[in-house]
Amino acid sequence: MRGDPGRNFVAALSYFVFFLTGLAILAVEKDDKFIRFHAMQSFYGFGLIFAVYILISITFGAIPFVKILVNFIDFGILIGALILWGFSMYKAYNGEVYKWPKIGAFVEKKLN
């Protein structure tokens, strides 16, 4: 484990309730770039995943013959998000900056 354990815990906590804890930690943490990176990645990443999940469900979920396919897609999104959630919390707790594809680069640019 690298870095301060308390700092790593807060960074990991930013993923705990997906984008909600990311937003809460962003609201209170103003100085630590490591914590802000993970909180911002959680907020933007899980916010985007949530928006796509809702958009797909609302747009195609009402069509009877497509509903089964939408359920499989929704389930896939959920499983992928849970894997990403656990992996991201693990990496943050170990003091690592793991950048998600596209979102991580976007967040890094916003922080600099």
C-alpha positions as CSV (number, residue, x, y, z in Angstrom):
1,M,0.0,0.0,0.0
2,R,1.4,3.4,-1.0
3,G,0.8,6.7,0.6
4,D,-1.2,7.6,3.6
5,P,-3.8,4.9,4.5
6,G,-6.4,7.6,5.5
7,R,-6.0,9.4,2.2
8,N,-6.3,6.1,0.3
9,F,-9.4,5.2,2.3
10,V,-11.1,8.5,1.3
11,A,-10.1,8.0,-2.3
12,A,-11.6,4.4,-2.3
13,L,-14.7,5.8,-0.5
14,S,-15.3,8.1,-3.4
15,Y,-16.5,5.0,-5.4
16,F,-18.6,3.5,-2.6
17,V,-22.0,4.7,-3.6
18,F,-21.0,5.2,-7.2
19,F,-21.3,8.8,-8.4
20,L,-23.0,10.1,-5.3
21,T,-20.0,9.7,-3.0
22,G,-17.8,11.0,-5.7
23,L,-19.8,14.2,-5.8
24,A,-19.9,14.5,-2.0
25,I,-16.2,14.1,-1.7
26,L,-15.6,16.6,-4.5
27,A,-17.7,19.0,-2.6
28,V,-15.5,18.8,0.5
29,E,-12.0,18.0,-0.7
30,K,-10.4,21.0,-2.4
31,D,-6.6,20.3,-2.1
32,D,-5.6,16.7,-2.5
33,K,-5.3,15.9,-6.2
34,F,-5.2,12.1,-5.6
35,I,-8.5,12.1,-3.7
36,R,-10.0,14.6,-6.2
37,F,-9.0,12.5,-9.1
38,H,-10.7,9.4,-7.8
39,A,-13.8,11.4,-6.7
40,M,-14.1,13.1,-10.1
41,Q,-13.5,9.8,-12.0
42,S,-16.3,8.2,-9.9
43,F,-18.6,11.1,-10.4
44,Y,-18.2,11.4,-14.2
45,G,-17.7,7.7,-14.9
46,F,-20.5,6.3,-12.9
47,G,-22.7,9.2,-13.7
48,L,-22.2,8.4,-17.4
49,I,-22.9,4.7,-16.9
50,F,-26.0,5.5,-14.9
51,A,-27.3,7.9,-17.6
52,V,-26.7,5.3,-20.4
53,Y,-28.4,2.7,-18.3
54,I,-31.5,4.9,-17.8
55,L,-31.5,6.1,-21.4
56,I,-31.4,2.5,-22.8
57,S,-34.1,1.3,-20.3
58,I,-36.5,4.2,-21.0
59,T,-35.9,4.4,-24.8
60,F,-36.2,0.7,-25.6
61,G,-37.7,-0.9,-22.5
62,A,-41.3,-0.2,-23.5
63,I,-41.0,-2.1,-26.8
64,P,-42.3,-5.6,-26.0
65,F,-40.1,-7.7,-28.4
66,V,-37.0,-5.6,-27.6
67,K,-37.5,-5.6,-23.9
68,I,-35.7,-9.0,-23.5
69,L,-32.6,-7.7,-25.3
70,V,-32.7,-4.5,-23.2
71,N,-32.8,-6.6,-20.0
72,F,-29.6,-8.5,-21.1
73,I,-27.9,-5.2,-22.0
74,D,-28.9,-3.7,-18.7
75,F,-27.6,-6.7,-16.8
76,G,-24.3,-6.5,-18.7
77,I,-24.0,-2.8,-17.8
78,L,-24.7,-3.7,-14.2
79,I,-22.2,-6.5,-14.0
80,G,-19.5,-4.3,-15.8
81,A,-20.2,-1.4,-13.4
82,L,-19.9,-3.7,-10.4
83,I,-16.5,-5.1,-11.6
84,L,-15.3,-1.6,-12.3
85,W,-16.5,-0.4,-8.9
86,G,-14.6,-3.1,-7.0
87,F,-11.5,-2.8,-9.0
88,S,-11.4,1.0,-8.7
89,M,-12.0,0.9,-5.0
90,Y,-9.1,-1.7,-4.7
91,K,-6.7,0.4,-6.7
92,A,-7.5,3.7,-4.9
93,Y,-7.2,2.0,-1.5
94,N,-3.7,0.7,-2.5
95,G,-2.7,4.3,-3.4
96,E,-2.7,3.8,-7.2
97,V,-4.1,6.1,-9.8
98,Y,-5.9,3.8,-12.2
99,K,-7.3,5.8,-15.1
100,W,-10.5,4.5,-16.8
101,P,-10.3,4.6,-20.6
102,K,-11.4,8.0,-21.9
103,I,-12.8,9.2,-18.5
104,G,-9.5,9.0,-16.7
105,A,-7.8,11.2,-19.3
106,F,-10.7,13.7,-19.2
107,V,-10.5,13.9,-15.4
108,E,-6.8,14.4,-15.5
109,K,-7.2,17.3,-17.9
110,K,-9.8,18.9,-15.7
111,L,-7.5,18.6,-12.7
112,N,-4.6,20.3,-14.4
